[in-house]
């Protein structure tokens, strides 16, 4: 297939993603939550996305806290942002399918054996991270801040936009943090980083992971960082263990000799590029 044909196919697949995303966004934003109430003379307009906003308030906002709005367009801004985020979330199956259909013809059999488990495992861990961020981190964030409001003789109020944005960012970055060990496993599996690097530098790796969790948890303090740190570092240690195990140890067994990390073809001790698949080996 020529380069222009690839661009044409990419354009078609992006068009499908854009159209499906636009439809979902419009439904969440324009369809009334209760059509019968909306059509009545005394009814009010609540878009479909308000169902999810109500759920967030019920699940995460602690008792005694109050949401307030400082700007005239704050409610509209919250509804627009929430609709867009939820539209992307609901459209993820379409996005994943279009990406799969675009790259699948270019993958070799041995590459599919690595790509598909990676996609499945990273997607699963991302969903687990989203749930962890929603049900634990986001809720604990405001609970942890409550004593400081009381100590400062402040009313338990928070700007609506700040509340929703903190929840959205915390949930998203929690999902991203949970996928980090999958990339570490791939780096070890491909020989880019040796598993012994993590064993010899475990203190620095743990400290760096803690700094990462501290960066992606907004305003939660060290306790919230620790809550996210422990599951992430546990997954990281598992990734290092399985990376070393499935790579065959360090170094590879002498009886088998040095082989390509991609297609298992035999390699000379000083050979960098595989003669069969043409890929570089560390």
Secondary structure, 3 states (H helix, E strand, C coil): CCHHHHHHHHHHHHHHHHHHHHHHHHHHHHCECCHHHHHCCCCCCCECCHHHHHHHHHHHCCCCCEEECCCCCHHHHHHHHHHHHHHHHHCHHHHHHHHHHHHHHHCCHHHHHHHHHHHHHHHHHHHHHHHHHHHHHHHHHHHHHHHHHHHCCCCCEEEHHHHHHHHHHHHHHHHHHHHHHHHHHHHHHCCCCCHHHHHHCHHHHHHHHHHHHHHHCCCCHHHHHHHHHHHHHHHHHHHHHHHHHHCCCCCCCCCCCCECCCCCCECCCCCCECCCCCCECC
